[in-house]
Amino acid sequence: MKLFLISDNIDTYTGMRLSGIEGVVVHEKQELREALEKAFSDKDIGIVLLTEKFGREFPEIIDDVKLNRRLPLIVEIPDRHGTGRKPNFITDYVNEAIGIKL
């Protein structure tokens, strides 16, 4: 099973390429759709890494993929600018998921 990166910047793409992960750099909505279709057509790809910017700019595309496709798994990752999430987002997520304050 392979990983595939769809990035909005060359720095994240270069870092992932250095670790052996293939991918593409895209900027427009249509380019994102085409890159996702390319990833879906390759049955060896099990995880698609997306920079968080796509989740913020094109949530309808990302949410549709997450809800209607079992594979590949879509994982949003921070890019060189860091994450757009709150510092304690993991704790908040766990608290919300299980209903217990940690």
C-alpha positions, 0 to 999 in steps of 0.5 A: 500500500502506497501513500500519495501526496496532494500539496498546495506548495512545493516545500511540502511536496519536496519534503515528502519526495525526500521521504519517498512519497510521490505526489503532485502540487496543485492550486486550483479546484479542478486540479485537485479533482483531477489529482484525486481521480488519479489517486483513486484510479491507482489501486496501490494507493491506500492513503492520500495525504492532503495539505490542510489548506484544501480542507479549508478551501474546498470542504465540499470535495474533501467531505464528499470523498471522506463520506463516500469512499472507503479507500483510499483513506484521506488524511489532512496534514499541516504544511510548512506554515503549520496547522490551522487547528487549535493547539489542543485540538487532539484533546478536544477531539477525544473529549468530544468523541468519548464524552470524558474530560481528560 
